[in-house]
Amino acid sequence: MTFLVPQILVAMVALGMGLAFVVADRDSPTSRAVATALAALGLAVVLNIGFLRQEPGGPTLSGWLALPEGLSIAAFLEWLLRVRRTVPSRELNVSGGDHILRLGQAASLAYVLLSILYPELRSRDFLFAVSSPRAFARPGFWLFAVPVLFASLTGLASAILLLNRRPDRPERIRVLAMLGAVPFLTAGFVLPAQWSAISVTIGEMVFLVGSIRYHVLQGRRGQFMSRFLSAQVAELVRSRGLKALMQHQQLEITVVACDLRGFTNYAAALPSVRVIEVLRDYYDAVGQVVAAHEGTIKDYAGDGILILVGAPIPVADHARRGLALARGVRVAAQGVTRRWSGEPHRLGVGVGVATGAVTVGVIGGAGRLEYTAVGPAVNLASRLCEAAADGEILVDAATIERSGRTEAANRPPLAIKGFATPVSHYSLY
């Protein structure tokens, strides 16, 4: 059993890495795919060495022992396919890279089938072939080497195509780590047993270092963005990728707009450093309220904040949530204005709420993407916010109707630019 010690250690490293991916992000399809690949890799290393060292059954079992190897290759390619789907294509035709990966998975299946059909040939001519004289001159070697090399090359080619789409830094690091690991993992098929363990371990470590760096960067980003965006948005990106956000769709949502009263004069009279501190405090306070009510901040415009409720994840009670969010924003923003106001420069807050059908999705170019919403409800919420007095929440009739709330005072219709007739609205208590 001592000859198995290096392989057992390699397998333990692979299984530990796979477990770490699952524990860190168990609901992520990409994490499940890479965990499967690593677990299958560990089993392949131990089982092939262990059984092939024992006669007479080793060569016969060799064919079936190709199953974990084929599964590992196919799962790594599946992981790369799912990573590709989380990176915006920016109007490029990316189907070619996906088809290449599917061909690679077909090659891994061909390798397994050939191994089952010709187990002795695989054991004698392919596995650990470098330790045999003139190994590369044997037809049996190339019978198995061709599908393995083809599958590896499809992964490399697809990864290079992915890098051509200029993914952000965390994704780029993860893909580059895979590119660095593949040659070492592939070499493990043909190197002598003791060197095979070393080569596979190096490949695992290269991929591990890149993956750790990826999770660190993503964790920092997630921690920052979670203060301003809905946790549901992060869940959507993690489970279904950015592709789900890139598709435009029409939804009925509630829009909440807020801005600070007196901010222009305040910013002109005080040092810019203090103005930035006020905005940071204001964004932070409003962001916490938005997260608590599962809203999504569309954008910031100085002291103005536009919030979507019901997008990108549709919710049936978006109007009710929108009113609760508006009240929370008012309370949070008033706390900020009390902390930073002083005579003669005083700050206040106004809020506007509107409900209606909008088109939502991701737009952008030149490396910058923005989640946007277009529709009359967005404009109406902004206009109502402008008309609101300090501490006032103005709400359109559609929001009151959808929410079923009555704790609001009817206001005279308001003439608003872009709307043909005066708009009925209410002041929320």
C-alpha positions in Angstrom: 0.0 0.0 0.0 3.0 2.4 0.4 3.1 2.9 -3.4 -0.4 4.4 -3.1 0.5 7.1 -0.6 1.3 9.9 -3.1 -1.9 9.1 -5.1 -4.0 9.1 -1.9 -2.6 12.5 -1.0 -3.4 13.8 -4.4 -6.9 12.4 -4.2 -7.4 14.0 -0.7 -6.3 17.4 -2.1 -8.7 17.1 -5.0 -11.6 16.0 -2.8 -10.8 18.7 -0.3 -10.9 21.4 -3.0 -14.2 20.0 -4.3 -15.7 20.1 -0.9 -14.5 23.6 -0.3 -16.2 24.8 -3.5 -19.5 23.2 -2.5 -19.4 24.6 1.0 -18.5 28.1 -0.2 -21.3 28.2 -2.8 -23.4 25.1 -2.7 -26.2 26.5 -4.8 -24.0 27.7 -7.7 -24.0 25.5 -10.9 -20.4 26.5 -11.5 -19.3 25.4 -8.1 -21.1 22.1 -8.4 -19.5 21.4 -11.8 -16.0 22.1 -10.6 -16.5 20.1 -7.4 -17.7 17.1 -9.4 -14.6 17.5 -11.7 -12.2 17.6 -8.7 -13.9 14.7 -6.9 -13.8 12.5 -10.0 -10.1 13.5 -10.6 -9.2 12.3 -7.1 -11.0 9.0 -7.5 -9.3 8.5 -10.9 -5.8 8.9 -9.6 -6.2 6.4 -6.7 -8.3 3.8 -8.5 -6.1 3.6 -11.6 -2.9 3.3 -9.7 -4.3 0.9 -7.2 -6.0 -1.5 -9.5 -3.5 -1.5 -12.3 -0.7 -2.5 -9.8 -2.6 -5.6 -9.0 -2.6 -8.6 -11.4 -4.3 -10.3 -13.0 -7.5 -8.2 -13.0 -5.9 -4.8 -13.4 -5.9 -4.5 -17.2 -9.5 -5.8 -17.4 -10.7 -3.3 -14.8 -8.7 -0.6 -16.6 -11.6 0.1 -19.0 -14.2 0.8 -16.3 -11.6 2.8 -14.3 -11.7 5.3 -17.2 -15.2 6.4 -16.0 -14.0 8.8 -13.3 -11.4 10.2 -15.7 -14.0 10.9 -18.4 -16.4 12.3 -15.8 -13.6 14.7 -14.5 -12.9 16.0 -18.1 -16.6 16.4 -18.9 -17.3 18.2 -15.6 -14.3 20.6 -16.1 -15.7 21.5 -19.5 -19.2 21.9 -18.1 -17.7 24.3 -15.5 -16.1 26.3 -18.2 -19.3 26.3 -20.2 -21.2 27.7 -17.2 -18.6 30.3 -16.5 -18.9 31.5 -20.2 -22.7 32.0 -19.6 -22.0 34.3 -16.7 -19.9 36.7 -18.8 -21.8 39.2 -21.1 -21.2 38.5 -24.8 -21.5 42.2 -25.7 -23.3 41.3 -29.0 -20.6 38.8 -30.0 -21.7 35.4 -31.4 -20.5 33.1 -28.6 -22.2 29.9 -29.7 -19.0 28.6 -31.4 -17.2 28.4 -28.1 -20.1 26.6 -26.5 -20.2 24.1 -29.3 -16.5 23.5 -29.0 -17.0 22.5 -25.3 -19.8 20.1 -26.2 -17.4 18.4 -28.7 -14.8 18.1 -26.0 -17.4 16.4 -23.7 -18.2 14.0 -26.6 -14.5 13.3 -26.9 -14.3 12.4 -23.1 -17.2 10.0 -23.6 -15.4 8.5 -26.6 -12.3 8.0 -24.4 -14.4 6.1 -21.8 -16.0 3.9 -24.5 -12.7 3.0 -26.1 -11.3 2.2 -22.7 -14.1 -0.2 -21.9 -13.8 -1.8 -25.4 -10.0 -2.1 -25.2 -9.0 -2.3 -21.5 -5.7 -4.1 -21.9 -4.6 -1.8 -24.7 -5.3 1.2 -22.4 -3.4 -0.3 -19.5 -0.4 -1.3 -21.6 0.0 1.4 -24.2 -1.5 4.6 -22.7 -1.5 4.9 -19.0 1.9 6.1 -17.7 3.2 5.6 -21.2 6.3 7.8 -20.7 7.8 5.1 -18.6 7.8 2.6 -21.5 10.3 2.7 -24.4 8.9 4.0 -27.7 5.5 4.6 -26.1 4.5 7.3 -28.5 5.2 5.1 -31.5 2.4 2.7 -30.6 -1.0 3.0 -32.3 -2.6 2.0 -29.0 -1.2 5.1 -27.3 -2.8 7.5 -29.9 -6.1 5.6 -29.8 -6.6 7.0 -26.3 -4.4 10.1 -26.5 -6.3 11.7 -29.3 -9.7 12.1 -27.5 -8.0 13.2 -24.3 -5.9 15.8 -26.1 -8.9 16.9 -28.2 -11.0 17.4 -25.0 -8.2 19.4 -23.4 -7.7 21.6 -26.5 -11.4 22.4 -26.7 -11.2 23.6 -23.1 -8.1 25.8 -23.9 -9.7 27.1 -27.1 -13.0 28.0 -25.4 -11.1 29.7 -22.5 -9.1 31.8 -24.9 -12.3 32.8 -26.7 -13.8 33.7 -23.3 -10.8 35.9 -22.5 -11.3 37.7 -25.9 -14.7 38.9 -24.5 -12.7 40.8 -21.8 -14.3 39.4 -18.7 -13.8 41.4 -15.5 -10.8 40.7 -13.3 -12.1 37.9 -11.1 -13.3 35.9 -14.0 -10.1 36.5 -15.9 -8.0 35.2 -13.0 -10.2 32.1 -12.7 -9.9 31.3 -16.4 -6.2 31.9 -16.5 -5.8 29.5 -13.6 -7.6 26.8 -15.5 -5.4 27.5 -18.6 -2.3 27.0 -16.4 -3.6 23.9 -14.7 -4.7 21.9 -17.8 -1.2 20.9 -19.1 -0.3 19.5 -15.7 -3.6 17.6 -15.3 -3.4 16.2 -18.8 0.2 15.1 -18.3 -0.9 13.0 -15.4 -2.3 10.5 -17.8 1.0 9.5 -19.4 3.8 10.3 -16.8 5.2 7.5 -14.6 3.1 6.9 -11.5 5.3 8.9 -9.1 5.7 11.8 -11.5 2.0 11.7 -12.4 1.1 12.4 -8.8 3.4 15.4 -8.7 2.1 16.8 -12.1 -1.5 16.5 -11.0 -0.8 18.1 -7.7 0.9 21.1 -9.4 -2.2 21.4 -11.6 -4.5 21.3 -8.6 -2.4 24.0 -6.8 -2.4 26.3 -9.9 -6.2 26.1 -10.1 -6.6 26.4 -6.3 -4.6 29.6 -6.2 -6.5 31.2 -9.0 -9.9 30.1 -7.5 -9.0 31.5 -4.1 -8.1 34.8 -5.6 -11.4 34.7 -7.6 -13.5 34.1 -4.4 -11.6 36.8 -2.5 -12.3 39.4 -5.2 -15.9 38.3 -5.6 -16.4 38.3 -1.8 -15.2 41.9 -1.6 -17.4 43.0 -4.5 -20.4 41.2 -3.1 -19.9 42.7 0.4 -19.8 46.2 -1.1 -22.7 45.7 -3.6 -24.9 43.9 -1.1 -25.2 47.2 0.8 -27.0 48.8 -2.2 -28.5 46.0 -4.3 -31.1 43.4 -3.6 -29.8 40.0 -2.4 -32.1 38.6 -5.0 -30.1 40.2 -7.8 -26.9 38.6 -6.5 -28.7 35.3 -6.3 -29.9 35.6 -9.9 -26.4 36.4 -11.2 -24.8 33.6 -9.1 -27.3 30.9 -10.1 -28.2 31.9 -13.7 -25.4 34.2 -14.7 -25.4 37.7 -16.2 -27.2 36.3 -19.2 -30.4 36.3 -17.2 -30.0 40.0 -16.5 -29.0 40.8 -20.1 -32.4 39.7 -21.5 -34.8 42.7 -21.7 -38.2 42.0 -20.3 -41.4 44.0 -19.6 -42.5 44.0 -16.0 -44.9 45.9 -13.8 -42.9 47.4 -11.0 -43.0 50.2 -8.4 -40.4 52.9 -8.7 -39.2 54.9 -5.7 -37.2 58.2 -6.2 -35.7 60.3 -3.5 -33.4 63.3 -3.3 -32.1 65.8 -0.7 -33.7 69.2 -0.4 -31.2 72.1 -0.2 -28.3 70.0 -1.3 -27.1 72.3 -4.2 -26.7 75.3 -1.9 -25.2 73.0 0.8 -22.6 71.6 -1.6 -21.7 75.1 -2.8 -21.1 76.5 0.7 -19.2 73.6 2.3 -15.9 71.9 1.6 -16.1 69.1 -1.0 -14.7 66.6 1.5 -17.6 67.1 3.8 -20.1 66.9 0.9 -18.6 63.5 0.0 -19.0 62.4 3.6 -22.7 63.4 3.6 -23.3 61.5 0.4 -21.6 58.4 1.7 -23.7 58.5 4.8 -26.8 59.1 2.8 -26.1 56.3 0.2 -25.3 53.9 3.0 -28.4 54.6 5.0 -30.7 54.4 2.0 -28.9 51.3 0.7 -29.6 49.4 3.9 -33.3 50.2 3.6 -33.3 49.1 0.0 -31.6 45.8 0.9 -34.1 45.2 3.7 -37.1 45.6 1.3 -35.4 43.6 -1.6 -35.3 46.6 -3.9 -32.7 47.3 -6.6 -30.9 50.7 -6.8 -31.0 51.6 -10.5 -28.6 54.6 -10.2 -27.3 57.5 -8.2 -27.3 61.0 -9.6 -25.7 63.3 -7.0 -28.2 63.5 -4.2 -30.9 61.6 -6.2 -31.4 57.8 -5.9 -33.8 55.8 -8.1 -34.9 52.4 -6.7 -36.8 49.6 -8.4 -39.1 47.2 -6.6 -40.1 44.1 -8.6 -37.1 44.0 -10.9 -35.1 42.1 -12.0 -36.9 39.5 -9.8 -40.7 40.0 -10.2 -42.8 40.2 -7.1 -46.6 40.3 -6.8 -46.7 42.8 -4.0 -44.3 45.3 -5.4 -46.6 48.3 -4.7 -46.9 47.4 -1.0 -43.2 46.9 -0.7 -42.6 50.1 -2.5 -44.6 52.1 0.0 -42.9 50.4 2.9 -39.5 51.1 1.3 -40.4 54.8 0.7 -41.3 55.2 4.4 -38.0 53.6 5.4 -36.1 55.8 3.0 -37.7 58.9 4.5 -36.8 57.9 8.1 -33.3 56.9 7.1 -32.6 60.1 5.1 -34.1 62.3 7.8 -31.6 60.8 10.2 -28.8 61.7 7.8 -30.1 65.3 7.4 -30.3 65.8 11.1 -26.7 64.6 11.6 -25.3 66.9 8.9 -27.6 70.0 8.8 -26.8 73.2 10.5 -27.8 76.9 10.2 -27.9 78.4 7.7 -27.4 75.3 5.5 -30.2 72.9 6.2 -31.0 69.6 4.3 -34.3 67.8 3.8 -35.6 64.9 1.8 -38.4 64.3 -0.7 -39.7 61.0 -2.0 -41.8 60.1 -5.1 -43.4 56.7 -5.8 -45.1 55.4 -9.0 -46.2 52.0 -10.4 -46.5 50.9 -14.0 -45.1 48.7 -16.8 -41.5 49.3 -17.7 -38.9 47.5 -19.8 -35.9 46.4 -17.8 -32.5 44.9 -18.7 -28.8 45.5 -19.0 -27.4 48.0 -21.5 -24.0 49.4 -22.1 -20.8 49.1 -24.0 -17.1 49.7 -24.0 -16.7 47.6 -20.9 -19.4 49.3 -18.8 -22.8 47.8 -18.2 -25.8 49.3 -16.4 -29.1 47.8 -15.3 -31.8 50.1 -16.5 -35.6 50.6 -16.5 -37.5 52.6 -19.2 -41.1 53.5 -18.9 -43.6 56.3 -17.8 -43.5 55.0 -14.2 -39.8 55.9 -13.9 -40.3 59.4 -15.1 -43.4 59.9 -12.9 -41.7 58.8 -9.8 -38.8 61.3 -10.5 -41.3 64.1 -11.1 -43.3 63.4 -8.0 -40.1 63.4 -6.0 -39.2 66.8 -7.4 -42.7 68.1 -6.4 -42.5 66.7 -2.8 -41.9 69.0 0.1 -39.3 68.2 2.8 -40.4 65.0 4.5 -43.2 64.3 2.0 -43.9 61.1 0.0 -46.0 61.7 -3.1 -47.5 58.6 -4.6 -49.4 58.0 -7.8 -52.9 56.6 -7.9 -51.8 53.2 -9.5 -49.5 52.5 -6.5 -52.3 53.2 -4.0 -54.7 51.0 -6.0 -52.2 48.1 -6.3 -51.2 48.2 -2.7 -54.7 48.5 -1.2 -53.4 51.2 1.2 -55.6 54.0 2.4 -53.3 55.9 4.7 -52.7 58.6 2.2 -54.3 62.1 1.6 -55.7 62.8 -1.9 -53.9 65.8 -3.5 -55.1 68.0 -6.4 -54.0 66.7 -9.8 -50.5 67.8 -10.8 -49.4 68.9 -14.2 -46.3 67.0 -15.1 -44.1 67.4 -18.1 -44.5 64.4 -20.5 -48.0 63.6 -19.4 -50.9 64.8 -21.4 -53.3 65.3 -18.5 -52.8 66.3 -14.9 -51.7 63.3 -12.7 -53.8 62.2 -9.7 -51.6 61.6 -6.7 -51.6 61.2 -2.9 -49.4 62.2 0.0 -48.5 59.2 2.1 -48.8 59.6 5.9 
